[in-house]
Amino acid sequence: RQWPAFLRRASLGSGAAPAPFSNTGSTTVSGISLAAASTPAAQAVLQDAIWRVAGGTDVEILSVTAAARGGIDVSYRITSPDLAASQDVAERLADVAANPALFDRAVAEAAAAAS
């Protein structure tokens, strides 16, 4: 419990607006090539799919690289306005890790919405 308090004090020290909290992670997506995933349209779908499963204020794709066993690895950062929202994002990401079908469904929904 000391760490969140330290972060809050550190972000408030300058008198500026508090910095948002963030969660970073990565996921492996199969069935798509690196070339296809590198297009702006595909990255927008991936960004939307991550937001659909995790929530948060903003999702930023940090990198898309070829996965060792085929498919792609997507690294991302999700920003949240406060610690409680960031913890909610972490819990939702844990749910998706336990049930990858949730992400598959989110990708399908995001792709349909982009069409």
ROTI-722331 format. One record per residue (C-alpha): residue number from 0; x, z, y. Coordinates in Angstrom, 1 decimal. Layout:
<tifis>
<tifi><i>NUM</i><c1>X</c1><c3>Z</c3><c2>Y</c2></tifi>
...
</tifis>
This chain:
<tifis>
<tifi><i>0</i><c1>0.0</c1><c3>0.0</c3><c2>0.0</c2></tifi>
<tifi><i>1</i><c1>3.0</c1><c3>0.3</c3><c2>2.4</c2></tifi>
<tifi><i>2</i><c1>3.8</c1><c3>-3.4</c3><c2>2.2</c2></tifi>
<tifi><i>3</i><c1>0.6</c1><c3>-4.6</c3><c2>3.8</c2></tifi>
<tifi><i>4</i><c1>0.9</c1><c3>-2.0</c3><c2>6.6</c2></tifi>
<tifi><i>5</i><c1>4.5</c1><c3>-3.1</c3><c2>7.2</c2></tifi>
<tifi><i>6</i><c1>3.4</c1><c3>-6.8</c3><c2>7.4</c2></tifi>
<tifi><i>7</i><c1>0.6</c1><c3>-5.9</c3><c2>9.8</c2></tifi>
<tifi><i>8</i><c1>3.0</c1><c3>-3.9</c3><c2>12.1</c2></tifi>
<tifi><i>9</i><c1>5.6</c1><c3>-6.7</c3><c2>12.0</c2></tifi>
<tifi><i>10</i><c1>3.0</c1><c3>-9.4</c3><c2>12.9</c2></tifi>
<tifi><i>11</i><c1>1.5</c1><c3>-7.3</c3><c2>15.7</c2></tifi>
<tifi><i>12</i><c1>4.9</c1><c3>-6.3</c3><c2>17.2</c2></tifi>
<tifi><i>13</i><c1>5.2</c1><c3>-9.2</c3><c2>19.7</c2></tifi>
<tifi><i>14</i><c1>1.7</c1><c3>-8.8</c3><c2>21.1</c2></tifi>
<tifi><i>15</i><c1>0.8</c1><c3>-12.3</c3><c2>19.8</c2></tifi>
<tifi><i>16</i><c1>-2.1</c1><c3>-13.0</c3><c2>17.6</c2></tifi>
<tifi><i>17</i><c1>-1.5</c1><c3>-11.7</c3><c2>14.0</c2></tifi>
<tifi><i>18</i><c1>0.0</c1><c3>-14.2</c3><c2>11.7</c2></tifi>
<tifi><i>19</i><c1>-2.3</c1><c3>-15.3</c3><c2>8.8</c2></tifi>
<tifi><i>20</i><c1>-1.6</c1><c3>-14.1</c3><c2>5.3</c2></tifi>
<tifi><i>21</i><c1>-0.7</c1><c3>-16.7</c3><c2>2.7</c2></tifi>
<tifi><i>22</i><c1>-0.6</c1><c3>-17.2</c3><c2>-1.0</c2></tifi>
<tifi><i>23</i><c1>1.7</c1><c3>-19.8</c3><c2>-2.5</c2></tifi>
<tifi><i>24</i><c1>1.7</c1><c3>-21.2</c3><c2>-5.9</c2></tifi>
<tifi><i>25</i><c1>1.8</c1><c3>-24.4</c3><c2>-8.0</c2></tifi>
<tifi><i>26</i><c1>-0.3</c1><c3>-26.1</c3><c2>-10.7</c2></tifi>
<tifi><i>27</i><c1>0.4</c1><c3>-28.9</c3><c2>-13.1</c2></tifi>
<tifi><i>28</i><c1>-2.1</c1><c3>-31.7</c3><c2>-13.2</c2></tifi>
<tifi><i>29</i><c1>-2.1</c1><c3>-34.2</c3><c2>-16.1</c2></tifi>
<tifi><i>30</i><c1>-3.6</c1><c3>-37.7</c3><c2>-16.1</c2></tifi>
<tifi><i>31</i><c1>-2.1</c1><c3>-38.8</c3><c2>-12.8</c2></tifi>
<tifi><i>32</i><c1>1.2</c1><c3>-40.4</c3><c2>-12.0</c2></tifi>
<tifi><i>33</i><c1>3.5</c1><c3>-39.3</c3><c2>-9.3</c2></tifi>
<tifi><i>34</i><c1>3.0</c1><c3>-42.6</c3><c2>-7.4</c2></tifi>
<tifi><i>35</i><c1>-0.8</c1><c3>-42.2</c3><c2>-7.5</c2></tifi>
<tifi><i>36</i><c1>-0.6</c1><c3>-38.5</c3><c2>-6.5</c2></tifi>
<tifi><i>37</i><c1>1.6</c1><c3>-39.3</c3><c2>-3.6</c2></tifi>
<tifi><i>38</i><c1>-1.0</c1><c3>-41.2</c3><c2>-1.7</c2></tifi>
<tifi><i>39</i><c1>-2.8</c1><c3>-39.5</c3><c2>1.2</c2></tifi>
<tifi><i>40</i><c1>-6.2</c1><c3>-40.0</c3><c2>-0.5</c2></tifi>
<tifi><i>41</i><c1>-5.0</c1><c3>-38.3</c3><c2>-3.7</c2></tifi>
<tifi><i>42</i><c1>-3.3</c1><c3>-35.4</c3><c2>-1.8</c2></tifi>
<tifi><i>43</i><c1>-6.6</c1><c3>-34.9</c3><c2>0.1</c2></tifi>
<tifi><i>44</i><c1>-8.5</c1><c3>-34.6</c3><c2>-3.2</c2></tifi>
<tifi><i>45</i><c1>-5.9</c1><c3>-32.1</c3><c2>-4.6</c2></tifi>
<tifi><i>46</i><c1>-6.0</c1><c3>-30.1</c3><c2>-1.3</c2></tifi>
<tifi><i>47</i><c1>-9.8</c1><c3>-30.0</c3><c2>-1.5</c2></tifi>
<tifi><i>48</i><c1>-9.8</c1><c3>-29.0</c3><c2>-5.2</c2></tifi>
<tifi><i>49</i><c1>-7.4</c1><c3>-26.2</c3><c2>-4.5</c2></tifi>
<tifi><i>50</i><c1>-9.6</c1><c3>-25.0</c3><c2>-1.6</c2></tifi>
<tifi><i>51</i><c1>-12.7</c1><c3>-25.2</c3><c2>-3.8</c2></tifi>
<tifi><i>52</i><c1>-11.3</c1><c3>-22.9</c3><c2>-6.5</c2></tifi>
<tifi><i>53</i><c1>-9.3</c1><c3>-20.5</c3><c2>-4.2</c2></tifi>
<tifi><i>54</i><c1>-11.0</c1><c3>-20.3</c3><c2>-0.9</c2></tifi>
<tifi><i>55</i><c1>-8.9</c1><c3>-19.2</c3><c2>2.1</c2></tifi>
<tifi><i>56</i><c1>-8.8</c1><c3>-20.7</c3><c2>5.5</c2></tifi>
<tifi><i>57</i><c1>-6.5</c1><c3>-23.6</c3><c2>5.0</c2></tifi>
<tifi><i>58</i><c1>-4.7</c1><c3>-25.3</c3><c2>2.1</c2></tifi>
<tifi><i>59</i><c1>-1.4</c1><c3>-27.0</c3><c2>2.6</c2></tifi>
<tifi><i>60</i><c1>0.2</c1><c3>-29.2</c3><c2>-0.1</c2></tifi>
<tifi><i>61</i><c1>3.9</c1><c3>-28.3</c3><c2>0.1</c2></tifi>
<tifi><i>62</i><c1>5.2</c1><c3>-30.8</c3><c2>-2.5</c2></tifi>
<tifi><i>63</i><c1>4.1</c1><c3>-33.1</c3><c2>-5.4</c2></tifi>
<tifi><i>64</i><c1>6.7</c1><c3>-33.7</c3><c2>-8.0</c2></tifi>
<tifi><i>65</i><c1>6.9</c1><c3>-35.2</c3><c2>-11.5</c2></tifi>
<tifi><i>66</i><c1>6.1</c1><c3>-32.5</c3><c2>-14.2</c2></tifi>
<tifi><i>67</i><c1>8.6</c1><c3>-32.1</c3><c2>-17.1</c2></tifi>
<tifi><i>68</i><c1>5.9</c1><c3>-32.9</c3><c2>-19.7</c2></tifi>
<tifi><i>69</i><c1>4.1</c1><c3>-35.7</c3><c2>-17.8</c2></tifi>
<tifi><i>70</i><c1>1.6</c1><c3>-35.5</c3><c2>-14.9</c2></tifi>
<tifi><i>71</i><c1>2.5</c1><c3>-33.8</c3><c2>-11.7</c2></tifi>
<tifi><i>72</i><c1>3.4</c1><c3>-30.4</c3><c2>-10.3</c2></tifi>
<tifi><i>73</i><c1>1.6</c1><c3>-29.5</c3><c2>-7.0</c2></tifi>
<tifi><i>74</i><c1>3.0</c1><c3>-26.7</c3><c2>-4.9</c2></tifi>
<tifi><i>75</i><c1>0.7</c1><c3>-25.3</c3><c2>-2.2</c2></tifi>
<tifi><i>76</i><c1>0.2</c1><c3>-22.6</c3><c2>0.4</c2></tifi>
<tifi><i>77</i><c1>-3.2</c1><c3>-21.1</c3><c2>1.1</c2></tifi>
<tifi><i>78</i><c1>-3.6</c1><c3>-19.2</c3><c2>4.4</c2></tifi>
<tifi><i>79</i><c1>-6.1</c1><c3>-16.4</c3><c2>4.9</c2></tifi>
<tifi><i>80</i><c1>-7.1</c1><c3>-14.5</c3><c2>8.1</c2></tifi>
<tifi><i>81</i><c1>-6.4</c1><c3>-11.0</c3><c2>6.6</c2></tifi>
<tifi><i>82</i><c1>-5.2</c1><c3>-9.1</c3><c2>3.6</c2></tifi>
<tifi><i>83</i><c1>-8.6</c1><c3>-8.7</c3><c2>2.0</c2></tifi>
<tifi><i>84</i><c1>-9.2</c1><c3>-12.5</c3><c2>2.1</c2></tifi>
<tifi><i>85</i><c1>-5.7</c1><c3>-13.1</c3><c2>0.7</c2></tifi>
<tifi><i>86</i><c1>-6.4</c1><c3>-10.7</c3><c2>-2.1</c2></tifi>
<tifi><i>87</i><c1>-9.6</c1><c3>-12.6</c3><c2>-2.8</c2></tifi>
<tifi><i>88</i><c1>-7.7</c1><c3>-15.8</c3><c2>-3.0</c2></tifi>
<tifi><i>89</i><c1>-5.2</c1><c3>-14.2</c3><c2>-5.4</c2></tifi>
<tifi><i>90</i><c1>-8.1</c1><c3>-13.0</c3><c2>-7.7</c2></tifi>
<tifi><i>91</i><c1>-9.7</c1><c3>-16.5</c3><c2>-7.6</c2></tifi>
<tifi><i>92</i><c1>-6.4</c1><c3>-18.1</c3><c2>-8.5</c2></tifi>
<tifi><i>93</i><c1>-6.0</c1><c3>-15.7</c3><c2>-11.4</c2></tifi>
<tifi><i>94</i><c1>-9.5</c1><c3>-16.7</c3><c2>-12.7</c2></tifi>
<tifi><i>95</i><c1>-8.5</c1><c3>-20.3</c3><c2>-12.5</c2></tifi>
<tifi><i>96</i><c1>-5.2</c1><c3>-19.6</c3><c2>-14.4</c2></tifi>
<tifi><i>97</i><c1>-7.3</c1><c3>-18.0</c3><c2>-17.2</c2></tifi>
<tifi><i>98</i><c1>-9.8</c1><c3>-20.8</c3><c2>-17.2</c2></tifi>
<tifi><i>99</i><c1>-8.2</c1><c3>-24.2</c3><c2>-16.2</c2></tifi>
<tifi><i>100</i><c1>-11.6</c1><c3>-26.0</c3><c2>-16.6</c2></tifi>
<tifi><i>101</i><c1>-12.5</c1><c3>-24.5</c3><c2>-13.2</c2></tifi>
<tifi><i>102</i><c1>-9.8</c1><c3>-26.5</c3><c2>-11.6</c2></tifi>
<tifi><i>103</i><c1>-10.7</c1><c3>-29.7</c3><c2>-13.6</c2></tifi>
<tifi><i>104</i><c1>-14.3</c1><c3>-29.3</c3><c2>-12.3</c2></tifi>
<tifi><i>105</i><c1>-13.0</c1><c3>-28.8</c3><c2>-8.7</c2></tifi>
<tifi><i>106</i><c1>-10.9</c1><c3>-32.0</c3><c2>-8.9</c2></tifi>
<tifi><i>107</i><c1>-13.9</c1><c3>-33.9</c3><c2>-10.2</c2></tifi>
<tifi><i>108</i><c1>-16.1</c1><c3>-32.5</c3><c2>-7.4</c2></tifi>
<tifi><i>109</i><c1>-13.5</c1><c3>-33.2</c3><c2>-4.7</c2></tifi>
<tifi><i>110</i><c1>-12.9</c1><c3>-36.8</c3><c2>-6.0</c2></tifi>
<tifi><i>111</i><c1>-16.7</c1><c3>-37.4</c3><c2>-5.9</c2></tifi>
<tifi><i>112</i><c1>-17.0</c1><c3>-36.0</c3><c2>-2.4</c2></tifi>
<tifi><i>113</i><c1>-14.1</c1><c3>-38.2</c3><c2>-1.3</c2></tifi>
<tifi><i>114</i><c1>-15.8</c1><c3>-41.4</c3><c2>-2.7</c2></tifi>
</tifis>
